[in-house]
Amino acid sequence: MAPTAWSAPVTVAAGTAVDQVACWAAGACMAVAGTSAYQLAGSTWSAPVGLGLSGTLSIACPAATSCVAVGDGGQAASWNGAAWSAPVAVSANQGLDAVGCADPTFCMAIDGIGDSYRYDGASWSKSAGAWGAADGISCATPTFCVAAEGSPSMWNGQSWTQPQGTDPSGQVDAVSCPAATFCMAVDTGGHALTWNGSAWSAPVTVMTDGGADIGSTRQGLTAVSCPSATTCVAVGADGHAYRWNGSAWSAPEKVATSALTSVSCVAGGCVATDATGQAYRSG
């Protein structure tokens, strides 16, 4: 992805932080803000659609006809390409904090105490316990997921590994795994760590200001999205984006005057969102 300028802001949910955005193609995304979902079709964001979920929402969209959203109330809703389902209870002991999907028939969510739950495209079932609440999850395949739980925790199809203090310089806040042989994780101290299929790298400094917070309760790098092992974009609470080209990180690119909350990238470009309900495009 060649570096291109970021667009001017477009309002998605005025005055409400966009919790997460997930894109399945260029100009085709779903975002969640407050208790509603918003769809991007081309250059236009839809009116809000209430999901009936509560708390901070997380969303994953593995295909044009498949999105899953979960919330702090322990419920989930699914999108079939035309409409959202009514919310269903997942029987979580605490609210669901994050969800990631490998494909429309495999998603994984983790609740506030570390219990994990699998979605098969139709229903949810309890899975092996994880190691605490997760800030983010990325699944490359049904047998490979990584959860951002302070340090990365990994799913092998049967169980979760215990976090091993991989990141002593900050709290891992987000992760993106386009394949089982490559992941990028980012933390609250403005660092990034890579997975090469067998081990995690030491943290590398991405934000030279140390992860300054300019208007969000989250600090440092808040989200990352990698369409491939040679293309990642991370965004931060400093309102900047940073690009990975497979070997190094770019200088900061000014995107917003408020904290960036999420980013989702596909082959055709990226969409980033902020704490004031705005969206920005690049590529």
Residue, then its C-alpha position, 0 to 999 in steps of 0.5 A: m500500500a503506497p502512502t497516500a494522504w488521509s481524507a478530510p473527516v466524514t461524520v459517522a456518529a456525531g459526538t460519539a466515539v466510534d468503538q471499532v470499524a471493520c472493512w471487507a472491501a474498499g469502501a465497504c465497512m461496518a462501524v459501531a458507535g454507542t449502541s448502533a451500527y453504521q455501514l459505509a457503502g462507497s463514500t456514504w455512511s448510513a443512518p444508525v441501526g440500533l443493535g440492542l447491545s449495551g456498553t462498548l461494542s466490538i465488531a468483526c466482518p469476515a465477509a460482505t454477508s457476515c458481521v458479528a458485534v458483541g457488547d458489555g452486556g454479554q449479548a451478540a448480534s449478527w449481520n447477514g448482508a441485509a439486516w442485523s439480527a436481534p441480540v442473543a445472549v451468549s451466557a458470558n459471566q461478564g460482558l463480551d470485550a472483543v470479537g475476531c473472526a477467521d471466516p463466517t463460520f468461526c468467530m471467537a469472543i472473550d468476556g471480562i473474566g477470560d472465558s471464551y466463546r465460539y460462533d459457528g455462523a448460527s449459534w454460540s458455544k462456550s470454549a476453553g478459558a482464556w487468561g483475562a479480559a481481551d482488548g482485541i482479538s484477531c483470528a487468521t484461521p479457526t486454529f490460530c487466534v491471538a488475543a490482546e490480553g496485556s501480553p498476547s495470548m494464542w489459540n491453537g484450536q483447543s486452548w489458549t496459551q498463558p501470556q508470557g510477559t512478551d511486552p514489558s514496555g506497555q500493555v498490548d492493546a490491539v492485534s492483527c493477524p493476516a496469517a498464522t505466520f504473521c501478526m502485528a500487536v501494538d501497545t499503550g506505550g507506542h510500541a509494536l511487536t511482530w509474530n513470525g510463526s514461532a516467536w514474538s519480537a521485542p517491542v519496537t518504538v513506533m510513536t516517538d512521543g511515548g504514546a501521548d494521549i490527546g483526548s481519549t482514555r486510551q493511550g499509545l497505539t490504539a488499533v492496528s490492521c494488516p492486510s498482509a505481512t508487508t502492509c500494516v497501519a497503526v493508529g494512536a491516541d495522538g491522532h496520527a497513523y503509522r505505516w509498516n512496509g514489512s521491515a520498518w515503520s513510517a514517520p507519523e501521518k497526521v490524521a485527526t485532532s482527536a484520538l484515533t480509536s480504530v482502523s481497518c485496512v483492505a487491499g484498496g485502502c484504510v478507514a480510520t475512526d476517532a473519538t468524536g465520531q468521525a471517519y477518515r480514508s486513505g488509499 
